[in-house]
Amino acid sequence: MPTTAFRSPGSLVLAALCALAPAAPAQKPPKKDQDPEVAAKVDLLDEVADDRKFERDAEGVAAIDVLYQKHEEGLHPKDEKMVLKALDDVLNRSKVRDANQTQLYDAAAAALGQHGAGGAKALKKAFESKRFPDKPEWVPLREKLLRNIGKTKEESMVKFLIDEARRNPEAALQAAAGEALGNFEESPEKVRKEIVSQLLITYGSLAEIASQLGTNIEAQNAQRRLAALSGKWNDTLRKLTKQDFDAFREWQDWYNDNKNKPW
């Protein structure tokens, strides 16, 4: 029977804050002195990550909550580096949990989404690793990894996210990657236009195949894929263009008329 994820009061705070924050927020200035509680929580997190029985994951989630709050308040650079490494280790070096016991991974991914370039690197490494393979049971976690890469606002990840959005064989991951790209609404125009252009290529291809009449299997597959991703992709296109359409043809018409104009 699948294990129900325990949510500590602190984890609820972390989840709420990360849901409200569309991307990595501006941090307060670094503190002049290191915080001994940071080292203590990092040590605890390391112990939890290596627990062979996986019985202390709730403690690890609570520790991540504390580290998240301290990150938001501003950390000494050495503490910042220590926290980033600990979160990276949870995803990329800890004992591998079952796919129905990902609460510790979920918390680490959400926290890394607020750690800029370093967080993006750790999240991408986890997504591409064999620890969380391309299997149905791991899709929910892999969706979270993609969405949190977007929340870092790290523009070096745009190409990676575009590739996942356009080419991943799993529709849910295409949708998540497209959703992640919506975090780049404040990026330079060139970046935003590239995202929109690339998404519309795949959007158009799927829409064309899906419009075919009859019982064509390829058309039915395209229809199912569009149903999975069009809502999230439309939201991203709205953020990047400041327009409000619901169908590919509307997006394409607007884009053709405005691709050489500033927006």
Helices and strands as residue ranges (DSSP letters): H 9-20, H 36-49, H 57-73, H 77-92, H 103-112, H 116-128, G 136-138, H 139-151, G 155-157, H 158-167, H 171-180, G 181-184, H 189-210, H 217-241, H 248-258
